[in-house]
Amino acid sequence: MSDKLKDIINKQGEQQDSVVEQLDDVVQLVGFMIGDEEYAVPILSIQEIIKPFTWTRVPQVPPYVLGVFNLRGAVIPLIDLRLKFGLSVKKHGEDTRFIVMRHGDDVAGFVIDRLTMAIRIKKENIGPAPDTVNGDDTIIDGVGKQADKIITILKVNKLLERDF
């Protein structure tokens, strides 16, 4: 193999390593609004995002658990994040969506006010949860800083914990 060809192959390998390192330094999230606040969860925890449709109410559950719905044969609980976060009830509008999230075997649908965007934040721009929240029990995984805003990153495993 010629020296020139070896140089080209080595440069390509270095470029690929550089791209992989850059990807490792970036967290990919999906942003959404609840009230006036923007939240985000890791993109890989989202099974799907769908427009609202009918669900079945379930007795003796907390008010934020709206009920259950059937998604291709699976019965999934539906949780209203506005109510879970202590905000007032809001009628579903044109922008309302159900986000179905998964962590291991746990799956649930969450009602959000609207989607914002797919977000890529460098790990160095993500800070820890504020000191005002309770350690490991907090639902907040961290705070992502972008040029013009702060995004609260949520722990999917904590969102999916059943306390009902």
PLY file of the C-alpha trace (Angstrom):
ply
format ascii 1.0
element vertex 164
property float x
property float y
property float z
element edge 163
property int vertex1
property int vertex2
end_header
0.00 0.00 0.00
1.35 3.39 -0.90
2.26 5.98 1.72
-0.31 8.38 0.29
-3.10 5.80 0.67
-1.99 5.04 4.25
-2.12 8.77 5.07
-5.67 9.05 3.67
-6.87 6.01 5.64
-5.27 7.33 8.85
-6.90 10.76 8.38
-10.30 9.15 7.81
-9.88 7.11 11.00
-8.94 10.23 12.97
-11.98 12.10 11.60
-14.31 9.23 12.57
-12.83 9.15 16.08
-13.35 12.91 16.33
-17.02 12.61 15.28
-17.62 9.82 17.84
-16.01 11.92 20.59
-18.21 14.89 19.63
-21.34 12.71 19.77
-20.33 11.37 23.20
-20.14 14.94 24.49
-23.71 15.77 23.37
-26.98 14.78 25.05
-29.99 14.46 22.76
-33.30 15.44 24.32
-36.88 16.18 23.35
-38.26 19.41 24.76
-41.85 20.12 25.75
-43.86 22.74 27.60
-45.89 22.29 30.76
-47.45 25.62 31.62
-44.80 28.30 31.09
-41.81 26.01 31.76
-39.78 23.97 29.29
-38.77 20.45 30.23
-36.87 17.75 28.39
-36.26 14.01 28.52
-33.66 11.88 26.73
-34.78 11.16 23.19
-34.14 7.42 23.55
-36.68 7.15 26.39
-39.53 8.19 24.10
-41.47 5.37 22.50
-43.73 7.69 20.54
-45.54 11.01 20.47
-49.21 11.03 19.51
-52.18 13.37 19.29
-54.66 12.99 22.15
-57.43 10.44 21.85
-59.97 8.89 24.20
-58.93 7.08 27.34
-60.75 5.16 30.08
-60.99 6.56 33.59
-59.80 4.37 36.46
-61.24 4.67 39.99
-59.18 5.27 43.14
-56.10 6.79 41.54
-54.56 10.21 42.21
-56.13 13.11 40.27
-53.12 13.40 37.94
-53.71 9.85 36.65
-56.36 10.46 34.01
-56.87 6.76 33.30
-55.57 4.23 30.81
-55.52 3.92 27.03
-54.97 1.11 24.57
-51.90 1.46 22.36
-51.72 -1.43 19.91
-52.93 -3.94 22.49
-50.98 -2.59 25.47
-52.92 -0.88 28.27
-50.92 2.18 29.32
-51.58 4.61 32.18
-52.11 8.25 31.19
-50.64 10.91 33.49
-51.34 14.63 33.19
-48.03 16.37 33.93
-49.80 19.69 34.61
-51.65 18.10 37.52
-48.61 16.10 38.68
-46.58 19.33 38.81
-49.30 21.16 40.78
-50.67 23.31 37.95
-54.35 23.84 37.15
-56.29 21.69 34.73
-56.18 22.88 31.13
-58.46 21.76 28.34
-56.61 19.86 25.62
-55.90 22.06 22.63
-54.43 21.80 19.16
-50.86 21.57 20.54
-51.57 19.01 23.30
-49.75 15.70 22.85
-49.35 12.36 24.60
-45.72 11.32 25.00
-45.31 7.61 25.60
-42.11 7.02 27.57
-40.33 3.79 28.42
-37.67 2.90 30.96
-37.00 -0.83 31.13
-40.39 -2.56 31.39
-42.15 0.57 32.70
-44.28 2.46 30.17
-46.69 5.36 30.59
-48.25 8.12 28.55
-47.89 11.73 29.66
-50.05 14.66 28.65
-47.98 17.71 27.71
-49.12 21.18 26.64
-46.95 21.23 23.51
-43.75 19.93 21.99
-40.91 22.36 21.48
-38.04 20.71 19.63
-35.31 18.11 19.57
-32.48 19.52 21.64
-28.77 18.78 21.55
-26.88 20.06 24.57
-23.22 19.52 25.30
-22.70 17.65 28.57
-20.59 20.54 29.83
-23.69 22.79 29.57
-25.78 20.56 31.85
-25.65 21.36 35.52
-26.88 19.33 38.48
-30.40 19.62 39.89
-30.81 22.69 42.11
-29.96 22.30 45.79
-33.58 23.02 46.66
-34.69 19.55 45.55
-34.39 16.35 47.60
-31.29 14.40 46.47
-31.97 11.07 44.76
-35.74 11.36 45.17
-35.94 14.34 42.84
-37.57 14.07 39.45
-35.02 16.56 38.09
-31.94 15.06 36.47
-30.25 18.35 35.68
-30.52 21.79 34.18
-29.53 22.36 30.57
-28.22 25.80 29.69
-28.71 27.22 26.22
-27.89 30.71 25.00
-31.30 32.18 25.75
-32.98 29.75 28.16
-32.72 27.08 30.83
-34.34 23.67 30.33
-35.17 21.34 33.20
-34.15 17.78 32.33
-36.37 15.16 33.95
-35.54 11.62 35.10
-37.72 9.24 33.12
-37.38 6.47 35.69
-38.80 8.83 38.36
-41.63 9.96 36.07
-42.56 6.32 35.55
-42.47 5.36 39.25
-45.86 4.18 40.40
-47.12 5.84 43.54
-50.72 4.84 42.92
0 1
1 2
2 3
3 4
4 5
5 6
6 7
7 8
8 9
9 10
10 11
11 12
12 13
13 14
14 15
15 16
16 17
17 18
18 19
19 20
20 21
21 22
22 23
23 24
24 25
25 26
26 27
27 28
28 29
29 30
30 31
31 32
32 33
33 34
34 35
35 36
36 37
37 38
38 39
39 40
40 41
41 42
42 43
43 44
44 45
45 46
46 47
47 48
48 49
49 50
50 51
51 52
52 53
53 54
54 55
55 56
56 57
57 58
58 59
59 60
60 61
61 62
62 63
63 64
64 65
65 66
66 67
67 68
68 69
69 70
70 71
71 72
72 73
73 74
74 75
75 76
76 77
77 78
78 79
79 80
80 81
81 82
82 83
83 84
84 85
85 86
86 87
87 88
88 89
89 90
90 91
91 92
92 93
93 94
94 95
95 96
96 97
97 98
98 99
99 100
100 101
101 102
102 103
103 104
104 105
105 106
106 107
107 108
108 109
109 110
110 111
111 112
112 113
113 114
114 115
115 116
116 117
117 118
118 119
119 120
120 121
121 122
122 123
123 124
124 125
125 126
126 127
127 128
128 129
129 130
130 131
131 132
132 133
133 134
134 135
135 136
136 137
137 138
138 139
139 140
140 141
141 142
142 143
143 144
144 145
145 146
146 147
147 148
148 149
149 150
150 151
151 152
152 153
153 154
154 155
155 156
156 157
157 158
158 159
159 160
160 161
161 162
162 163
